[in-house]
Amino acid sequence: MLTMARLRVRLTFPPALIQEPIVYRLVKDFDIVINIRRADVKADHGWIALELEGDERALERGVKWLKDKGVQVDPIERDVIVP
């Protein structure tokens, strides 16, 4: 049985990534359910506070992908959900 986990993070985007579909790729490529809690996106900078939910390994891969893309990932808090 897979353990579902929930992770709360703040993503800060460099100007070059503002127009990229980063959140869409998290959902589509990593099968992560997202819930946008707060966001502030301007033409030259932006951040999003997200709740990410999914398989523990998918979350780890998704966060690594974000960091590799140049997105700053700051955890807000973490808890594991027991199904």
N, C-alpha and C positions, 0 to 999 in steps of 0.2 A: 504494500500500500504506500502510495506517495504521500508525503507530508506537505500539506499546503501551508504556505507561509505568507505573511503580510509584512511589507517593508514600507516605511514612510521616509521619503527622501525629498530633498530640495535640489532641483537641477538648475544649474546656472549655465547659460549658453553664451559662448563667445560670438561676436558679431558675424563671423563667417557661417555659423550654423543656424541663425535666426530663421532663415527661409526653408531649412531642411525639415522633412516630415519625421522627426526623431520619435515622437510619441507613437505615431502610426507604426513605425518599424518595431518598436517594443511590443506592441500588440500582435502584429502580424508575424514577425520572425521568431519571437520568443514565447508566444502564447501566454502573455502576461495580461491580466485584467488590471486596468488602471482607473483611478478615481482622482480627478483633478480637484484639489482642495483650495488652492489659491494660485494665482498666476499674475505676472506683470511682464508683458512682452512689448517692447518698443522696436523701432526700426534698427537700432544699433546694439541692443542688449536685451536680455530677458531671463526670467527665472520662473519655474513652476514647482509648486509643492504637490507631490503626488503620493497616493497610496498605491503600491504595487502588490498584486496578489497573484500567486501561482506556485508551481512546484519550486522547491528550494533551489534546485540546480538551474532552473530557468531564470530565477531571479539573479543568481550569481552570474550567469552568462550575460544576462541583460545589462547588469551594472558594469561588468567588465567591458562590454561593447560600448556603452555610453562613455566610459573613461577613455577608451581607445579612440573614440571619435573626437575627444577634446571637451566633452561636457564635464563640468565640475559636479560631483555627486556628494552631497552631504546628508548623512543619515539623520532623520529626525528622531525616530525610535523604532524599535523592532520587537515584534512578538510573533509567536507561532500559534496558529489556530489548529485545534484538534478537531477533526471532522466528526 
